[in-house]
Amino acid sequence: MAELLGKATGISKGRGGSMHMADVTKNFWGGHAIVGAHLPLASGLALGDKYAGRDGVTICDVRRRCHQYRLFHEH
């Protein structure tokens, strides 16, 4: 809640807001303000886990017509 209220105690020091929440210490990379633009980021994180031999799971929420975004079909 601190991040949403713009407080310095937020995970992005109050500067990210709801669209840019991220916490590297928890391996949470947040969202993206452009619909579908987070798909390449998620693909890269998953591929990085695979190459590093980690058993990580990458979850990418693809609501709001993301399936029409070109990169959805390429990844």
N, C-alpha and C positions, 0 to 999 in steps of 0.2 A: 504494500500500500504506500510505503514511503516514496517509491519511485513514481507512482501515479500522481502523487501530490507534489512532486517536484522537490522533495526534501533531500538534503545532502546524504542522509543515511540510506537512500535507495541504492539498488544494486548497480546503477549507472550514475550514481551521485546526483540523481534528480534531473539529469540532462537528457535522458533517453525517452521518457514517456512510455506509453503502452506499446508502441510499434518497434521500439529498439531495445527492449529489455534483454540483457545478456549477463551471464555470470560465468566467467572462465573457470573459476575454482570449482564450480559444479558441472562443468562441461555443458552448460546451457547457453546456446548461441542466439536465442531470441528470434524475433520476427523481422520482417522487412516491410517497409512502407509501400513498395511496389508489388502488386499482385503477381505472384509467380516467380519473382526474382530470387526467392530463397531456394528454389529447386536446384540450381547449380551448386549453391553452398552446401546443401544437404548431400548432394551426390559426392562432392569433394571430401566432406567429412567421413562419409561411409567408406569411400575408397581409401582414404588415409588410414582408417581403422583396419581395413583388410590388408593393406601393404605392411602395416606395423605388426600384424599378427594379433591384434586385440579382438576380443569377443564383444565389441561394442554394438549397440543398436542405434540406428539413426531413425528418428521419427520426423516426418515432414508433413505438416497439415496442409492439404491442398483443396481448400474450400474456395468459394467465390469464383467459379468459372476458370480456375487455374488450368483445367484440362484443355482449354483453348489456347493456352500459351505454348508457343513453339518448343521451348525447352522441355516441357513436360513429356513430349513424345520422343525427344532425342535422348533423354536420360532414362 
